[in-house]
Amino acid sequence: MAPLLKVAVIGAGISGLTTARALKIEGHQVVVYEKSDQLGGTWVYNPRVESDPLGLDPNRDIVHSSLYHSLRTNLPRQLMGFVDYPFAIRENGDSGNFPCHEEVLQFLNEFAREFGLVELIRFKTEVVQVELRNDQWIVGSRTNEMTLDAVFDAVVVCVGHHTQPRLAEFPVFMLQKLQGMENWPGKQIHSHNYRVPEPFQDQIVVVIGDGPSAKDISLEISKVTKQVHLSSRSPDIKICKLDCGDNMWQHSKIDHVDGNGEVTFQDGASVRADIILHCTGFNYTFPFLKTEGIVGVDDNRVGPLYKHIFPPQLAPNLSFVGIPYQSGVLFLMIDLQAKWIALVLSGKAPLPSKA
């Protein structure tokens, strides 16, 4: 059996908590780094939004969570528990199948308390560097402007991927010149900075995207806007007026926008818009991770990773949890990934050769 290891877990959201539990059960010494003052990761609602609504300014004060106030899960609670810890209906709680984000956070706090995970977490501690030196992982962290290096046998990256906006690109024609989308004179915002519908009062809004957040937010803001026009790049989209609202239309991909605020779609329709709302997902980013190019992000694909978890050249002592975003049953996937990592680090589940 492999010796017990000292393992750093970066992040105290779903991935970090399940990983900490799995490692603790195997007897490893676990330290969880969390830059905020509470656990829960993306499930911690923050009414504050960033100063740059598109997230382009690298010097902005970053808000981690992308939750909006009314959000409920888009999976039933029966699919949001872990293998041995179901997401049950709480006493005097919401009996609906699709719980609100407050209840998800409560579930995660109860999970952490039950398995003694809170005492493993170093809150208000941001990881600024992870680097392999002499076969040991050096984790540099910052707390209240003080930096500290610690040595670990292994590192598990559990930082999530719902913070750095991924934006749509479209040409802007201004002053007879072709310019980038950031030069459009109207207001643009990414869903990361959407919280409540009131700022969209009496506006004409173009929403880019056809995922759950685009549909959810579009329906919510339609109650206060003049018009909502959804834009999708899917070739199978049906161009039509939507039945779910008197002021909602479905369009194809944006062809171009003009300096006067006109948005023209590839289906030939156009609208004079006040706001373009990007519901276009997020970018993976690991600014703290120094692997000399062994692990990178190319076209928003993290790799090379075996089974989306282990980089072959650095396995098993570096791993990632929660990378796939189209996994369906996310909580179960994360739970199984965490347990596999713990077993691998314990020598109970050998990985194949690097080749």
C-alpha positions, 0 to 999 in steps of 0.5 A: 500500500502506498504511504499516506500523503499530504495533499492540497485541495484548491477550492472549497466548492462541490469539487473541493469538499467531495475531494477532501472527504474522499482523501480524508477517508483514505487517511491522507493529510488534507489542506483545503485552500479557499480564497473566500470566507465561506465554503460553497464555491459557485453556490454562494450568492453574491449580489455584487457584480464586477466593475467591467460587465464583460469581464475584459479588464484584467485589473477588475475586482473579480466576483467568483459566483455567477448565481442570479437571485432567482436561480433554481437548479435545472436538475431535480434534487434526486440527481444532485446528491452524492453516491452515499449522501442524497439531497433530501427534502429538509424538514420545513424546507422546499418540497419541490424537485428543483431547489433554490440556490440557498438550499443547495448551499445549505446542503453543502454546509451540512455535508461539510459539517457531517464529515468534519471538513470545515476544520480542513479549510483555510478560509480567506487564503488565495492560492497564487502559485502551484509548482513542482520542485524536486518532486514536491509540490510547492503551493504559494498562498496569500492571506491578508497580503502575507504570502506563504509557501507550503510543501505537498505530495499531491495537489488537486485542482477544484477551482470550478469554471464559472467565473471568467466570461467567454464572450461571443464575437461579432463584427461592428461597423462604425465610421465605415470601419470594421471593429471588434464587438467591444466597440459597440456603443450600446451596453453589453453584459455577460450573464456572470454579472446578471443578478436581477431583472430590474436594470433591464426595465423598458429596454430592448435586449438581445440575448446570445446563447441557447443554454439553460442560463440564456433561456432562464434569464430571457424569460425573467427579464421579459417581464420588464423589458420592451423586447427580448431577442434570443440569438443562437448559433445552432443550425437547428434553431427555429426562427420565430416569435416565442410562445412563452412571452408576447415580447420574445423572439428567436433568431439565428446567429448575429451577422453584424452590429452597427454603430447606431445600435442596430443588430442584424441577424443571419436570418435577415432580421434586425433590431435596434437594441439597447443591451446585448447580454452574453449567455455564452459560457465561461473560460477555463483559467488556472493562473496559479498553475505553473507546469512549464506548458505540460498542462494548458488550455487550448480553445477552452479545452484543458489538457492533456488529461486522462479521463479529464482528471490526470495529466499523464506526465504529472499523474497521479500527484496532480489532478483536476476535479469537475472539468467536464461541463456537459456531464449531465449528473454533475454532483455524481460525476464529481463524487466519483472523480474525487473517490477515484483520485483518493484511491489512486493516491492510496495505491488502490487503483493503479493508472495505466502507463503514461503511453 
